[in-house]
Amino acid sequence: MKAPIFAVAAASALFLAGCETQNQTTGTAVGAATGAAIGGLTSGSLAGAAVGAATGAAAGNLIGRAADERNMCIYQDSAGNRYKAACPA
């Protein structure tokens, strides 16, 4: 039972891991594995593990993305264009 759960978690992590930062990749993998384990254990089925893996991967990706945004500020230039850059020290 554990092998299919981890296979689903790994597939979810690889699916969402393209062109991402290290924080996003790690968050996606950890979220997928945790979600698959929780979903599989609570439902007792592969479908529950798959739903848990997908949900956990998405949540982990968002958490990793938020970690990347630390120390970033949003600025606006004189033309009204907004952009992100490192906050002043």
Residue frames relative to the residue before (quaternion, step in Angstrom):
aa qw qx qy qz dx dy dz
M 1.0000 0.0000 0.0000 0.0000 0.00 0.00 0.00
K 0.6664 0.5233 -0.3150 0.4275 3.58 1.00 -0.76
A 0.6142 0.5765 -0.3578 0.4029 3.61 1.01 -0.71
P 0.6808 0.4597 -0.3227 0.4702 3.67 0.80 -0.78
I 0.6134 0.5514 -0.3546 0.4404 3.60 1.04 -0.71
F 0.7047 0.4478 -0.2739 0.4773 3.56 0.85 -0.90
A 0.5939 0.5510 -0.3635 0.4600 3.59 1.14 -0.54
V 0.6506 0.4934 -0.3078 0.4884 3.58 0.98 -0.82
A 0.6451 0.5168 -0.3228 0.4610 3.59 0.95 -0.81
A 0.6688 0.4923 -0.3016 0.4683 3.59 0.92 -0.87
A 0.6495 0.5094 -0.3232 0.4628 3.60 0.97 -0.79
S 0.6474 0.5097 -0.3188 0.4684 3.59 0.99 -0.79
A 0.6511 0.5168 -0.3158 0.4575 3.56 0.96 -0.83
L 0.6807 0.4811 -0.2948 0.4673 3.59 0.91 -0.86
F 0.6187 0.5598 -0.3398 0.4341 3.57 1.06 -0.74
L 0.7710 0.3634 -0.1857 0.4889 3.58 0.92 -0.89
A 0.6085 0.6299 -0.3326 0.3497 3.60 1.23 -0.23
G 0.4746 0.6908 -0.4468 0.3131 3.65 1.15 -0.02
C 0.8631 0.0371 -0.0548 0.5007 3.57 -1.02 0.90
E 0.4831 0.6500 -0.4469 0.3799 3.55 0.80 0.98
T 0.5588 -0.5729 0.4721 0.3695 3.51 -1.31 0.25
Q 0.6891 -0.4666 0.3501 0.4300 3.56 -1.29 0.17
N 0.6419 0.5227 -0.3309 0.4531 3.61 0.97 -0.79
Q 0.6660 0.4944 -0.3073 0.4664 3.58 0.95 -0.82
T 0.6564 0.5130 -0.3126 0.4564 3.58 0.93 -0.87
T 0.6693 0.4880 -0.2940 0.4770 3.56 0.91 -0.91
G 0.6567 0.5129 -0.3075 0.4595 3.57 0.92 -0.89
T 0.6447 0.5211 -0.3153 0.4619 3.57 1.00 -0.83
A 0.6838 0.4897 -0.2901 0.4565 3.58 0.86 -0.94
V 0.6773 0.4781 -0.2942 0.4756 3.58 0.87 -0.92
G 0.6569 0.5141 -0.3095 0.4565 3.58 0.96 -0.83
A 0.6556 0.5087 -0.3118 0.4628 3.58 0.98 -0.84
A 0.6691 0.4938 -0.3042 0.4646 3.59 0.89 -0.89
T 0.6735 0.4879 -0.2952 0.4703 3.57 0.91 -0.90
G 0.6677 0.5050 -0.2984 0.4584 3.57 0.92 -0.91
A 0.6446 0.5143 -0.3206 0.4660 3.57 0.99 -0.80
A 0.6565 0.5072 -0.3127 0.4626 3.57 0.94 -0.85
I 0.6847 0.4705 -0.2900 0.4751 3.58 0.86 -0.93
G 0.6736 0.5000 -0.3005 0.4538 3.58 0.89 -0.91
G 0.6729 0.4993 -0.2909 0.4619 3.56 0.98 -0.84
L 0.6900 0.4808 -0.2836 0.4608 3.56 0.94 -0.86
T 0.7035 0.4645 -0.2874 0.4547 3.58 0.92 -0.79
S 0.7533 0.3682 -0.2199 0.4986 3.59 1.01 -0.73
G 0.3197 -0.7688 0.4927 0.2530 3.57 1.12 -0.60
S 0.6836 0.4415 -0.2882 0.5047 3.57 1.21 0.42
L 0.6067 -0.5530 0.4319 0.3735 3.52 -1.30 0.39
A 0.6119 0.5516 -0.3508 0.4453 3.59 1.07 -0.70
G 0.6450 0.5103 -0.3160 0.4729 3.59 1.00 -0.78
A 0.6387 0.5147 -0.3193 0.4745 3.56 1.06 -0.77
A 0.6507 0.5167 -0.3180 0.4565 3.58 0.99 -0.80
V 0.6542 0.4910 -0.3116 0.4836 3.57 0.96 -0.83
G 0.6499 0.5148 -0.3091 0.4660 3.58 0.97 -0.82
A 0.6521 0.5129 -0.3147 0.4613 3.58 0.99 -0.82
A 0.6671 0.4936 -0.3080 0.4652 3.57 0.91 -0.86
T 0.6668 0.4921 -0.2991 0.4730 3.57 0.93 -0.87
G 0.6740 0.4956 -0.2917 0.4637 3.57 0.92 -0.89
A 0.6406 0.5208 -0.3295 0.4581 3.58 1.01 -0.76
A 0.6581 0.4986 -0.3136 0.4690 3.58 0.95 -0.83
A 0.6654 0.4932 -0.3050 0.4701 3.58 0.93 -0.87
G 0.6606 0.5073 -0.3085 0.4594 3.60 0.93 -0.84
N 0.6218 0.5347 -0.3329 0.4654 3.56 1.08 -0.73
L 0.6663 0.4956 -0.3028 0.4677 3.59 0.93 -0.86
I 0.6382 0.5123 -0.3269 0.4727 3.58 1.02 -0.74
G 0.6519 0.5059 -0.3102 0.4721 3.60 1.00 -0.80
R 0.6362 0.5249 -0.3205 0.4659 3.56 1.04 -0.77
A 0.6447 0.5099 -0.3157 0.4741 3.59 1.02 -0.80
A 0.6298 0.5307 -0.3369 0.4563 3.59 1.04 -0.71
D 0.6471 0.5215 -0.3201 0.4548 3.58 1.09 -0.66
E 0.6735 0.5215 -0.2890 0.4370 3.58 1.15 -0.57
R 0.4279 0.6920 -0.4811 0.3264 3.61 1.22 0.00
N 0.8360 0.1714 -0.1715 0.4922 3.52 -1.13 0.77
M 0.5495 0.5510 -0.4300 0.4577 3.57 1.14 0.62
C 0.1569 -0.7812 0.6001 0.0702 3.56 -1.01 0.88
I 0.3499 -0.6963 0.5787 0.2408 3.55 -1.24 0.45
Y 0.1070 -0.7957 0.5961 0.0093 3.53 -0.79 1.12
Q 0.1975 -0.7506 0.6150 0.1391 3.55 -1.29 0.37
D 0.3143 -0.7571 0.5424 0.1841 3.56 -0.82 1.01
S 0.7348 -0.4439 0.2853 0.4262 3.59 -1.30 0.10
A 0.6568 0.4943 -0.3092 0.4783 3.61 1.20 -0.42
G 0.5779 -0.6140 0.3667 0.3932 3.61 1.26 -0.04
N 0.4878 0.6557 -0.4383 0.3741 3.61 1.26 0.09
R 0.2502 -0.7663 0.5754 0.1383 3.57 -0.94 0.90
Y 0.0464 0.7871 -0.6131 0.0496 3.54 -1.12 0.74
K 0.4000 -0.6906 0.5499 0.2464 3.55 -1.28 0.47
A 0.1105 0.7560 -0.6398 0.0832 3.50 -1.13 0.78
A 0.6679 -0.4923 0.3629 0.4240 3.56 -1.25 0.32
C 0.4819 -0.6591 0.4970 0.2938 3.55 -1.02 0.82
P 0.5549 -0.5989 0.4432 0.3701 3.58 -1.10 0.54
A 0.5460 -0.6467 0.4319 0.3116 3.56 -1.06 0.73
